[in-house]
Amino acid sequence: MTTVVIPVYNEVTQLDFTAPHQFLTMIPDIKVVVASIGGAPVTSHGLKFDQLADLEAITQCDVVCVPGGLGCIDAMEDKRFMSAVGKLASSAKYVTSVCSGSLILGAAGFLKGRKAATHWAYLDLLPAFGAIPEKERVVRDENVITGGGVTAGADFALTLIAELRGEDAAQCVQLALEYSPAPPFNAGNVDTAPTHIRYATMAQMGELMSGVRERVEKIAARGVN
């Protein structure tokens, strides 16, 4: 049995962890545990997730997978959360993330000198933690596997399943879930999106991320607690 722990927090992006959860739980001998500090419920864009495991009570796992979200900076400033993530990641066989969850891994000290992916809006923040940003859906650097923004969690999950159980197992899951992306628009990447869409979205993201850089730089300057 392989145990995957997904540490969550308030305002986590739900697809960052529900997509990998859906894919990974298709494999009978992979156990996925979603956990929060104290097992407390967490919110995500109006959704509430409860009956969670107590993150601090988990002593080990094979894979730790940290999702991202607008609450990731608050999570990085939560000493209890970061300590719990750090303890699990230090002994896990694979240290992984989706979206801006890679910033949490970086703040915990696991990305120094490592290539890593994240959501495009956060990509230039990774070097603050000594990481090497890569504009890819999934990036692997030794035992560290990081996914890009949000929907890349599905690609990440298939990559992880292939690593854990082989490519045939991953492809069976892909077929079972009919994962065959054919988006109606070619606007899912900053390099391919129409110019006016890119600027409008970047402006919106800029408002959402107001003050994020300053907070990230302060966290990076403090180093790992």
TADARA-V903855 format. One record per pair of residues at least 24 apart in sequence whose C-alpha atoms are under 10 Angstrom apart, sorted by the first residue. I is the first residue (numbers start at 1). J is the second residue. D is the distance in whole Angstrom. If there is no record, write none. Layout:
<<I,J,D> <I,J,D>>
This chain:
<<1,28,9> <1,29,5> <1,30,6> <1,31,7> <1,62,9> <2,27,10> <2,28,10> <2,29,6> <2,30,5> <2,31,6> <2,32,8> <2,61,8> <2,62,6> <2,63,8> <2,164,8> <3,29,9> <3,30,6> <3,31,5> <3,32,6> <3,33,7> <3,60,9> <3,61,5> <3,62,5> <3,63,6> <3,64,9> <3,92,10> <4,30,7> <4,31,6> <4,32,5> <4,33,6> <4,34,8> <4,60,10> <4,61,6> <4,62,6> <4,63,5> <4,64,6> <4,65,7> <4,92,9> <4,94,9> <4,96,10> <5,31,8> <5,32,6> <5,33,5> <5,34,6> <5,35,7> <5,53,10> <5,55,9> <5,58,9> <5,60,9> <5,61,7> <5,62,8> <5,63,6> <5,64,5> <5,65,6> <5,66,8> <5,85,10> <5,88,9> <5,89,10> <5,92,10> <6,32,7> <6,33,6> <6,34,5> <6,35,6> <6,36,9> <6,53,10> <6,55,9> <6,63,9> <6,64,6> <6,65,5> <6,66,6> <6,67,7> <6,85,9> <6,96,10> <6,97,9> <7,33,8> <7,34,6> <7,35,5> <7,36,6> <7,37,8> <7,52,10> <7,53,9> <7,54,9> <7,55,7> <7,56,10> <7,64,8> <7,65,7> <7,66,6> <7,67,7> <7,81,8> <7,82,10> <7,84,9> <7,85,7> <7,88,10> <7,101,10> <8,34,7> <8,35,6> <8,36,5> <8,37,8> <8,39,10> <8,40,10> <8,41,9> <8,42,7> <8,43,10> <8,44,10> <8,49,10> <8,52,9> <8,55,9> <8,65,10> <8,66,7> <8,67,7> <8,68,9> <8,69,10> <8,71,10> <8,72,9> <8,75,9> <8,81,9> <8,101,10> <9,35,9> <9,36,6> <9,37,8> <9,40,9> <9,41,8> <9,42,6> <9,43,8> <9,44,9> <9,49,10> <9,66,10> <9,67,9> <9,68,9> <9,69,9> <9,71,7> <9,72,8> <9,74,9> <9,75,7> <9,78,10> <9,81,8> <10,36,9> <10,40,10> <10,41,8> <10,42,5> <10,43,5> <10,44,6> <10,45,9> <10,48,9> <10,49,10> <10,69,9> <10,70,9> <10,71,6> <10,72,8> <10,74,9> <10,75,8> <11,42,7> <11,43,6> <11,44,4> <11,45,7> <11,46,9> <11,47,9> <11,48,10> <11,68,9> <11,69,6> <11,70,6> <11,71,5> <11,72,8> <11,74,9> <11,75,10> <12,42,8> <12,43,7> <12,44,6> <12,45,8> <12,66,10> <12,67,7> <12,68,6> <12,69,4> <12,70,6> <12,71,6> <12,72,7> <12,75,9> <12,100,10> <12,101,9> <13,43,9> <13,44,6> <13,45,8> <13,67,7> <13,68,6> <13,69,4> <13,70,7> <13,71,8> <13,72,9> <13,98,10> <13,99,9> <13,100,9> <13,101,10> <13,150,7> <14,43,9> <14,44,6> <14,45,8> <14,47,8> <14,48,10> <14,49,9> <14,67,8> <14,68,9> <14,69,8> <14,150,9> <15,44,10> <15,67,9> <15,68,9> <15,69,9> <15,98,10> <15,99,10> <15,149,10> <15,150,6> <15,151,7> <15,152,10> <15,153,8> <15,154,9> <16,65,10> <16,66,9> <16,67,5> <16,68,6> <16,69,8> <16,97,9> <16,98,6> <16,99,7> <16,100,9> <16,101,9> <16,147,9> <16,148,10> <16,149,8> <16,150,5> <16,151,7> <16,152,8> <16,153,6> <16,154,9> <17,65,8> <17,66,8> <17,67,6> <17,68,8> <17,97,9> <17,98,8> <17,99,10> <17,150,9> <17,153,7> <17,154,9> <17,157,10> <18,67,9> <18,153,9> <18,154,9> <19,98,10> <19,150,9> <19,151,8> <19,152,9> <19,153,6> <19,154,6> <19,155,9> <19,156,9> <19,157,8> <20,65,9> <20,67,9> <20,98,9> <20,151,10> <20,152,9> <20,153,6> <20,154,6> <20,155,9> <20,156,7> <20,157,5> <20,158,8> <20,160,9> <20,161,10> <21,153,9> <21,154,9> <21,157,8> <22,154,9> <22,157,9> <22,173,10> <22,177,9> <23,153,9> <23,154,7> <23,155,10> <23,156,10> <23,157,6> <23,158,7> <23,160,10> <23,161,8> <23,170,9> <23,173,7> <23,174,8> <23,176,10> <23,177,8> <23,179,10> <24,154,10> <24,157,7> <24,158,8> <24,160,8> <24,161,7> <24,170,9> <24,173,8> <25,173,10> <26,161,10> <26,169,10> <26,170,10> <26,172,9> <26,173,6> <26,174,10> <26,176,9> <26,177,9> <27,161,8> <27,165,9> <27,169,8> <27,170,9> <27,172,10> <27,173,8> <29,165,10> <30,62,10> <30,161,9> <30,164,9> <30,165,10> <31,61,10> <31,62,10> <32,61,10> <32,63,9> <32,64,10> <32,65,10> <33,58,10> <33,61,9> <33,64,10> <34,65,10> <36,81,8> <36,84,10> <37,78,10> <37,80,7> <37,81,6> <37,84,8> <38,80,10> <38,81,10> <43,71,10> <44,69,9> <44,70,9> <44,71,9> <45,69,10> <45,70,10> <55,80,10> <55,81,8> <55,84,7> <55,85,8> <55,88,9> <56,80,8> <56,81,8> <56,83,9> <56,84,6> <56,85,9> <56,87,9> <56,88,9> <57,84,9> <58,84,8> <58,85,10> <58,87,9> <58,88,8> <59,84,9> <59,87,8> <59,88,7> <59,91,9> <60,87,8> <60,88,6> <60,89,8> <60,90,9> <60,91,7> <60,92,7> <61,88,7> <61,89,8> <61,91,8> <61,92,6> <61,93,8> <61,94,9> <62,88,9> <62,89,9> <62,91,8> <62,92,5> <62,93,5> <62,94,6> <62,95,9> <63,88,9> <63,89,8> <63,91,9> <63,92,5> <63,93,6> <63,94,5> <63,95,6> <63,96,7> <63,143,10> <63,144,10> <63,160,9> <63,164,10> <64,88,7> <64,89,6> <64,90,10> <64,91,10> <64,92,7> <64,93,9> <64,94,7> <64,95,5> <64,96,6> <64,97,8> <64,144,10> <65,89,9> <65,94,8> <65,95,7> <65,96,5> <65,97,5> <65,98,7> <65,101,8> <65,102,9> <65,105,9> <65,145,9> <65,146,9> <65,147,10> <65,157,10> <66,95,8> <66,96,6> <66,97,4> <66,98,6> <66,99,9> <66,100,9> <66,101,5> <66,102,7> <66,103,9> <66,104,7> <66,105,8> <66,146,9> <67,96,9> <67,97,6> <67,98,5> <67,99,6> <67,100,7> <67,101,5> <67,102,8> <67,103,10> <67,104,9> <67,105,10> <67,146,10> <67,147,9> <67,149,10> <67,150,9> <67,153,9> <68,97,8> <68,98,6> <68,99,5> <68,100,4> <68,101,4> <68,102,7> <68,103,8> <68,104,8> <68,118,9> <68,119,9> <68,148,10> <68,149,8> <68,150,8> <69,98,9> <69,99,8> <69,100,6> <69,101,7> <69,119,10> <69,149,10> <69,150,9> <70,100,9> <70,208,8> <70,209,8> <70,212,10> <71,100,10> <72,100,7> <72,101,7> <72,102,10> <72,103,8> <72,104,7> <72,212,10> <73,100,9> <73,101,10> <73,103,8> <73,104,8> <73,107,10> <73,212,7> <73,213,10> <73,215,7> <73,216,7> <73,219,9> <74,215,9> <75,101,10> <75,104,8> <76,101,10> <76,103,8> <76,104,6> <76,105,9> <76,106,10> <76,107,7> <76,108,8> <76,215,10> <76,216,9> <76,219,8> <76,220,10> <77,104,10> <77,107,9> <77,215,9> <77,216,9> <77,218,10> <77,219,7> <79,224,10> <79,225,8> <82,107,8> <82,108,7> <82,224,9> <82,225,9> <83,108,8> <83,224,9> <83,225,8> <84,108,10> <86,110,9> <86,224,9> <86,225,10> <89,144,10> <92,143,9> <93,143,7> <93,144,9> <94,142,9> <94,143,5> <94,144,6> <94,145,7> <94,160,9> <94,163,10> <94,164,10> <95,142,10> <95,143,6> <95,144,5> <95,145,6> <95,146,8> <96,139,10> <96,140,9> <96,143,8> <96,144,6> <96,145,5> <96,146,5> <96,147,8> <96,156,9> <96,160,9> <97,138,10> <97,144,8> <97,145,7> <97,146,5> <97,147,6> <97,148,9> <97,153,9> <97,156,9> <98,137,10> <98,138,9> <98,145,9> <98,146,6> <98,147,4> <98,148,6> <98,149,7> <98,150,7> <98,151,9> <98,152,7> <98,153,6> <98,154,9> <98,155,10> <98,156,7> <98,157,9> <99,123,10> <99,137,9> <99,138,10> <99,146,8> <99,147,6> <99,148,5> <99,149,4> <99,150,6> <99,151,9> <99,152,8> <99,153,8> <100,125,10> <100,126,9> <100,146,9> <100,147,9> <100,148,8> <100,149,7> <100,150,9> <101,146,8> <101,147,9> <101,148,9> <101,149,9> <102,126,8> <102,129,10> <102,131,9> <102,144,10> <102,145,9> <102,146,7> <102,147,8> <102,148,9> <103,127,10> <103,128,9> <103,129,8> <103,131,9> <103,216,9> <103,220,10> <104,129,10> <104,216,10> <105,129,9> <105,131,10> <105,144,10> <105,146,10> <106,130,8> <106,131,7> <106,220,8> <106,223,10> <106,224,9> <107,216,9> <107,219,7> <107,220,6> <107,221,10> <107,222,9> <107,223,7> <107,224,6> <107,225,9> <108,219,10> <108,220,10> <108,223,8> <108,224,6> <108,225,8> <109,220,9> <109,223,8> <109,224,6> <109,225,9> <110,144,8> <110,224,10> <111,141,9> <111,144,8> <113,141,10> <114,139,10> <114,140,9> <114,141,6> <114,142,9> <114,144,8> <115,139,7> <115,140,7> <115,141,6> <115,142,9> <115,144,9> <115,145,9> <115,146,9> <116,140,7> <116,141,8> <116,144,8> <116,145,8> <116,146,6> <116,147,8> <116,148,9> <117,145,9> <117,146,5> <117,147,6> <117,148,5> <117,149,8> <117,152,10> <118,146,7> <118,147,6> <118,148,4> <118,149,6> <118,150,9> <118,152,9> <119,147,8> <119,148,5> <119,149,4> <119,150,7> <119,151,10> <119,152,9> <120,148,7> <120,149,7> <120,189,8> <120,190,8> <121,149,9> <121,190,10> <121,201,10> <121,202,8> <121,205,7> <121,206,8> <121,209,9> <122,148,10> <122,149,9> <122,205,10> <122,209,9> <122,212,9> <122,213,9> <123,148,9> <123,149,10> <124,213,9> <125,212,9> <125,213,7> <125,216,7> <125,217,8> <125,220,10> <126,216,9> <126,220,10> <127,220,10> <128,213,10> <128,216,8> <128,217,7> <128,218,10> <128,219,9> <128,220,6> <128,221,8> <129,216,9> <129,217,9> <129,219,9> <129,220,6> <129,221,9> <129,223,9> <129,224,10> <130,220,9> <135,189,10> <149,188,10> <149,189,10> <151,188,10> <154,179,8> <155,179,9>>
